[in-house]
Amino acid sequence: MPLDWNALLGQMNAMQRLTHFAARWGFIKEEQLRVQLLSVRRKAYEAELGTQAGNVGCAGRAGRLTNDSITGLLNEASNRDAQSISNTFNYFLAVEILRAGETNPRGGPLYYSRTISAWAPTYWQWKYPQITQVAELTARAMAQQDFYRINGAALGSAKLEPQSAVCPVCLGWIARGAVPLRVALADPPPYHPNCPHTWSITAKHVVKEDCPLLWMGS
């Protein structure tokens, strides 16, 4: 269930609500983030297509995403992420404003401005890398699935990398070692927040003469 930052506004005085209004994310910020995330996803998707081409013996083929349907799916994922990230920020912004009010009940505009100016960079310092990682890994997983589905070359195996983990799900996959490629593609990471894993694929090579025929994002 999404975090409800609007519910926290009812606990604020007029100064605190004004502070939240001035600092909260809205449509413009969300749209800027959507564009950034879509760019990250496209680059990761195209890079992964190139990696998988190399895995089937066609090194040098570069991914170039021109498929409107797939681009649309990447855009939808980026839009959902941007809205969720905005909502989460607005919630924790409200939490921080209320905390600041408890620390200094008589705080004025300058107090709240300085408090949020100090808090927000710290928040984004750890949040942005997490956001980027999720966008990249989900796009790479999608590219792997599309590459082998469209090219019809899903023969091989895969191992979860890196080989270190703390999550029971990731530990389970690592313990299994190499699994059939079709199994890996049917259950792509990430499996939890901050999950760093991806499938390292060993695939059956295609005939060299077929390398120019590979689907690479069109």
PyMOL commands that set and color helices and strands:
alter all, ss='L'
color gray80, all
select helices_A, chain A and resi 5-9+14-23+27-55+68-103+109-151+168-176+181-186+208-213
alter helices_A, ss='H'
color red, helices_A
select strands_A, chain A and resi 156-161+179-180+198-203
alter strands_A, ss='S'
color yellow, strands_A
deselect
rebuild
show_as cartoon
